[in-house]
Amino acid sequence: MASLGLRSLASSCSAAFGTRRFLPPLVGAAACRFFARSMAADSAAASGPFRKVQIQRDDTTFDAYVAGKDNAPGIVVLQEWWGVDFEIKNHALHIAQMNPGYRTLIPDLYHGKLGLDAAEAQHLMEGLDWQGAVKDICASVNWLKSTGSSKVGVTGYCMGGALSIASGVLVPEVDVVVAFYGVPPPELADPSLAKAPIQAHFGELDNIVGFSDISAAKALEEKLKSSGVPYEVYIYPGSGHAFMNASPDGIKRRKEMGMTDEDPAAVELAWSRFSSWMGQHLLSP
C-alpha cells in the first residue's frame, strides 16, 4: 500500500489535472473501472511494434513491452499515472528510433490496469506499491542486461519521472537516468544519495506543488549537487506539466484537461538533451 505521503502525491496530481472524464458520459464509476481493465487487456493483446515479454521478480511476474534493436543499449521507459497507454508507447518508440538505436522496455507497473480518466488514474496511483514498482524496475534493468544490453538507462514521465529518479538512487544496476516532471517523495528515495547520472526536465508553469513545480525542480537540483553524480536540471519557460505529450491524442487530452498549449520547440529541445545525455552515458565504453 502507498504511504500517506505517496497518497497525497496522487491527490495533488488529481487536483492539478482535474477529474474530467474521457469516457462516454453515461458510463458510471464502476463501469469505468471495468472498462479500464478490459481496455488494458485489449491493449496488451494488440501491442503493435512491441514484443510482449514476462519478467520474473521475487515470486511474481509482470508484463513488459520491448521495442528496438536487439543487443543495443537498453532504456527502461516508465509510465505516467495513466498506465501503459498510447503516449508512453509513443515515447518508447521515439527513443528506440533515436540514432544509433536503443532497445526500449516498458514495464507494466500497474500489472494489467489502465486509467482512462484522472479519477481512475488517481485511484491506480494511490494503490501503487511504490517499493514494488522499484523492484519491477530493477528486474527490468537486469532483464535487458541479461539479454544483450551492456548498459541500461531509465527514463520516465510524471509518476514515472519520480520512479526513474528513485531507481537512480536505489537500483545500482542503472547506468543513467532522465526524468521528466516528477520527483520522488523523501520516504521513497533521497536524490542526494543518487548513484547514477541524472538529467531532469520541468515545465515553468507546472503547478503540482512539491512534485514537479519549480520549487520541486530547484530542491532536486540542490540535492543532486550534494550527491556527487553528474546531473543536469532544465526548466522550460511557458511549459506546463506533461509538456512532452505532443502526439495528436496527447495534445487533445491535455487540452481537455485545461493544460497549457503545446510548445514544439520545448519538446524538440528536451529530446535533443535527452539524446545527448543518454548517448554520453550509454554509448561510451
C-alpha positions as CSV (number, residue, x, y, z in Angstrom):
1,M,0.0,0.0,0.0
2,A,1.1,3.5,-0.6
3,S,2.2,5.6,2.4
4,L,0.3,8.7,3.4
5,G,2.9,10.9,1.6
6,L,2.5,9.0,-1.7
7,R,-1.3,9.1,-1.4
8,S,-1.1,12.8,-1.0
9,L,1.0,13.0,-4.1
10,A,-1.7,11.2,-6.2
11,S,-4.3,13.6,-4.7
12,S,-2.1,16.6,-5.7
13,C,-1.9,15.4,-9.2
14,S,-5.6,14.9,-9.4
15,A,-6.3,18.4,-8.1
16,A,-3.9,19.9,-10.7
17,F,-5.3,17.9,-13.6
18,G,-9.0,18.0,-12.7
19,T,-11.2,15.0,-13.0
20,R,-12.7,15.4,-16.4
21,R,-13.6,12.1,-17.9
22,F,-12.6,10.7,-21.3
23,L,-15.4,8.1,-21.4
24,P,-18.9,8.3,-22.9
25,P,-21.0,10.5,-20.4
26,L,-23.3,7.7,-19.4
27,V,-20.5,5.4,-18.2
28,G,-20.6,5.2,-14.4
29,A,-17.7,4.8,-11.9
30,A,-18.0,1.0,-11.6
31,A,-18.3,0.5,-15.3
32,C,-15.4,2.9,-15.8
33,R,-13.1,0.6,-13.7
34,F,-14.4,-2.5,-15.6
35,F,-13.9,-0.8,-19.0
36,A,-10.4,0.4,-17.9
37,R,-9.3,-3.1,-17.1
38,S,-10.8,-4.6,-20.2
39,M,-9.1,-2.0,-22.3
40,A,-5.8,-2.7,-20.7
41,A,-6.1,-6.4,-21.7
42,D,-7.0,-5.4,-25.2
43,S,-4.0,-3.1,-25.4
44,A,-1.7,-5.8,-24.2
45,A,-3.0,-8.2,-26.9
46,A,-2.6,-5.7,-29.7
47,S,0.9,-4.5,-28.9
48,G,1.8,-3.5,-32.4
49,P,5.6,-2.9,-32.9
50,F,6.2,-4.1,-29.3
51,R,7.1,-7.6,-28.3
52,K,5.4,-8.6,-25.1
53,V,7.6,-10.4,-22.5
54,Q,7.1,-11.6,-19.0
55,I,9.7,-10.7,-16.4
56,Q,10.2,-12.5,-13.1
57,R,10.8,-10.8,-9.8
58,D,10.6,-12.4,-6.4
59,D,7.6,-14.8,-6.5
60,T,5.7,-12.9,-9.2
61,T,5.8,-12.0,-12.9
62,F,4.8,-8.9,-14.7
63,D,4.3,-8.0,-18.4
64,A,6.7,-5.7,-20.3
65,Y,6.8,-4.4,-23.8
66,V,10.0,-4.3,-25.8
67,A,10.9,-2.5,-29.0
68,G,14.1,-1.6,-30.9
69,K,17.4,-3.2,-31.8
70,D,18.5,-6.4,-30.2
71,N,21.7,-6.1,-28.2
72,A,21.5,-2.2,-28.4
73,P,21.9,-0.2,-25.2
74,G,18.7,-0.5,-23.2
75,I,16.3,2.1,-21.8
76,V,13.5,1.3,-19.4
77,V,10.6,3.7,-20.1
78,L,8.3,4.3,-17.1
79,Q,4.6,5.2,-17.4
80,E,2.7,8.2,-16.3
81,W,-0.1,7.8,-13.8
82,W,-2.4,6.6,-16.6
83,G,-0.6,3.2,-17.1
84,V,0.8,1.7,-20.3
85,D,-1.2,3.8,-22.7
86,F,-0.7,5.2,-26.2
87,E,1.6,8.1,-25.0
88,I,4.1,6.0,-23.1
89,K,4.3,3.7,-26.1
90,N,4.8,6.7,-28.4
91,H,7.7,7.8,-26.2
92,A,9.3,4.4,-26.1
93,L,9.1,4.1,-29.9
94,H,10.6,7.5,-30.4
95,I,13.5,6.6,-28.1
96,A,14.1,3.3,-29.8
97,Q,14.4,5.0,-33.2
98,M,17.0,7.6,-32.0
99,N,20.4,7.4,-33.5
100,P,22.2,5.0,-33.2
101,G,19.2,2.9,-31.9
102,Y,18.2,1.7,-28.5
103,R,16.2,-1.2,-27.1
104,T,13.3,0.1,-25.0
105,L,11.3,-1.7,-22.4
106,I,8.1,-0.6,-20.8
107,P,7.3,-2.5,-17.6
108,D,3.6,-2.6,-16.7
109,L,3.8,-1.2,-13.2
110,Y,0.0,-1.4,-12.8
111,H,0.1,-5.1,-13.7
112,G,-2.7,-5.0,-16.3
113,K,-4.7,-2.0,-15.2
114,L,-5.1,1.3,-17.2
115,G,-6.7,4.6,-16.1
116,L,-8.9,6.3,-18.7
117,D,-9.6,9.5,-16.7
118,A,-7.9,11.4,-13.9
119,A,-10.1,9.9,-11.2
120,E,-9.2,6.3,-12.3
121,A,-5.5,7.3,-12.7
122,Q,-5.5,8.7,-9.1
123,H,-7.1,5.5,-7.8
124,L,-4.4,3.4,-9.5
125,M,-1.5,5.7,-8.4
126,E,-2.8,5.7,-4.8
127,G,-2.9,1.9,-4.8
128,L,0.6,1.5,-6.3
129,D,3.1,-0.4,-4.2
130,W,6.0,2.1,-4.9
131,Q,8.7,-0.2,-3.4
132,G,7.3,-3.0,-5.5
133,A,7.5,-0.7,-8.6
134,V,11.2,-0.1,-7.9
135,K,11.7,-3.8,-7.7
136,D,9.9,-4.2,-11.1
137,I,12.3,-1.5,-12.5
138,C,15.3,-3.4,-11.1
139,A,14.1,-6.6,-12.7
140,S,13.5,-4.8,-16.0
141,V,17.1,-3.4,-16.0
142,N,18.5,-6.8,-15.2
143,W,16.4,-8.4,-17.9
144,L,17.8,-6.0,-20.5
145,K,21.3,-6.6,-19.3
146,S,20.9,-10.4,-19.3
147,T,19.5,-10.4,-22.8
148,G,22.2,-8.4,-24.6
149,S,22.2,-4.7,-23.5
150,S,25.5,-4.0,-22.0
151,K,24.3,-0.7,-20.4
152,V,20.8,0.4,-19.4
153,G,19.3,3.7,-18.6
154,V,15.9,4.6,-17.1
155,T,13.5,7.4,-18.1
156,G,10.0,8.2,-17.1
157,Y,7.3,10.8,-17.1
158,C,5.2,12.3,-14.2
159,M,4.9,9.3,-11.8
160,G,7.5,7.5,-14.0
161,G,9.8,10.5,-13.7
162,A,9.7,10.2,-9.9
163,L,10.3,6.5,-10.1
164,S,13.2,7.0,-12.6
165,I,15.0,9.2,-10.1
166,A,14.2,6.7,-7.3
167,S,15.8,4.0,-9.5
168,G,19.0,6.1,-9.8
169,V,19.1,6.1,-6.0
170,L,18.0,2.6,-5.2
171,V,19.0,0.4,-8.2
172,P,22.8,0.2,-8.6
173,E,22.5,-1.6,-11.9
174,V,21.1,1.6,-13.5
175,D,23.7,3.4,-15.6
176,V,21.9,6.7,-16.3
177,V,18.6,8.5,-15.7
178,V,16.5,11.0,-17.5
179,A,13.4,12.2,-15.6
180,F,10.5,14.3,-16.8
181,Y,8.4,16.4,-14.4
182,G,8.5,14.2,-11.3
183,V,10.5,14.0,-8.0
184,P,10.2,11.1,-5.6
185,P,8.9,11.8,-2.1
186,P,11.5,11.6,0.6
187,E,10.1,8.4,2.1
188,L,10.8,6.6,-1.2
189,A,14.2,7.9,-2.2
190,D,16.6,10.8,-1.4
191,P,18.2,12.2,-4.6
192,S,21.3,13.3,-2.6
193,L,22.1,9.6,-2.4
194,A,21.9,9.1,-6.2
195,K,24.4,6.6,-7.7
196,A,23.7,7.2,-11.4
197,P,24.0,10.4,-13.5
198,I,20.6,12.2,-13.6
199,Q,19.1,14.7,-16.1
200,A,15.7,16.2,-15.2
201,H,13.2,18.3,-17.1
202,F,10.4,20.5,-15.7
203,G,7.9,23.0,-17.1
204,E,7.9,26.5,-15.7
205,L,4.1,26.6,-15.4
206,D,3.8,23.1,-13.8
207,N,1.5,23.6,-10.7
208,I,1.9,20.2,-8.9
209,V,3.4,21.6,-5.7
210,G,6.3,19.7,-4.3
211,F,6.3,17.1,-7.1
212,S,7.1,18.8,-10.4
213,D,6.7,22.6,-9.9
214,I,9.7,25.0,-9.9
215,S,10.2,24.6,-6.2
216,A,10.5,20.8,-6.6
217,A,12.9,21.3,-9.5
218,K,15.1,23.6,-7.6
219,A,15.1,21.4,-4.5
220,L,16.0,18.4,-6.7
221,E,18.9,20.4,-8.1
222,E,20.3,21.2,-4.6
223,K,20.1,17.5,-3.6
224,L,21.8,16.4,-6.8
225,K,24.6,18.9,-6.2
226,S,25.4,17.2,-2.9
227,S,25.2,13.7,-4.5
228,G,28.4,13.9,-6.4
229,V,27.0,12.4,-9.5
230,P,26.8,14.2,-12.9
231,Y,23.5,16.0,-13.2
232,E,21.5,18.5,-15.3
233,V,18.2,20.1,-14.4
234,Y,16.3,22.1,-17.0
235,I,13.2,24.3,-16.7
236,Y,11.2,25.2,-19.8
237,P,9.7,28.7,-19.9
238,G,6.0,28.7,-20.7
239,S,5.6,24.9,-20.5
240,G,3.4,23.1,-18.0
241,H,3.1,19.6,-16.7
242,A,3.2,16.7,-19.3
243,F,4.6,19.1,-22.0
244,M,6.3,16.1,-23.7
245,N,2.9,14.6,-24.6
246,A,2.9,16.0,-28.1
247,S,1.1,13.3,-30.1
248,P,-2.3,14.3,-31.6
249,D,-4.1,12.3,-29.0
250,G,-1.8,13.5,-26.2
251,I,-2.4,17.2,-27.2
252,K,-6.2,16.5,-27.3
253,R,-6.1,15.0,-23.8
254,R,-4.0,17.9,-22.5
255,K,-6.4,20.5,-23.9
256,E,-9.4,18.6,-22.5
257,M,-7.7,18.8,-19.1
258,G,-7.2,22.6,-19.3
259,M,-3.4,22.3,-19.5
260,T,-1.0,24.7,-21.3
261,D,-0.7,24.7,-25.0
262,E,2.0,22.5,-26.6
263,D,5.4,24.0,-27.3
264,P,7.1,22.1,-30.2
265,A,10.3,24.0,-29.6
266,A,10.5,22.9,-26.0
267,V,9.7,19.3,-26.9
268,E,12.4,19.3,-29.6
269,L,15.0,20.8,-27.2
270,A,14.2,18.3,-24.4
271,W,14.5,15.4,-26.8
272,S,17.9,16.7,-28.0
273,R,19.1,17.0,-24.4
274,F,17.8,13.5,-23.7
275,S,19.6,12.0,-26.7
276,S,22.9,13.7,-25.8
277,W,22.7,12.6,-22.2
278,M,21.8,9.0,-22.9
279,G,24.4,8.8,-25.6
280,Q,27.1,10.2,-23.4
281,H,26.4,7.6,-20.7
282,L,25.2,4.6,-22.6
283,L,27.3,4.6,-25.7
284,S,30.8,5.2,-24.2
285,P,32.9,2.2,-23.4
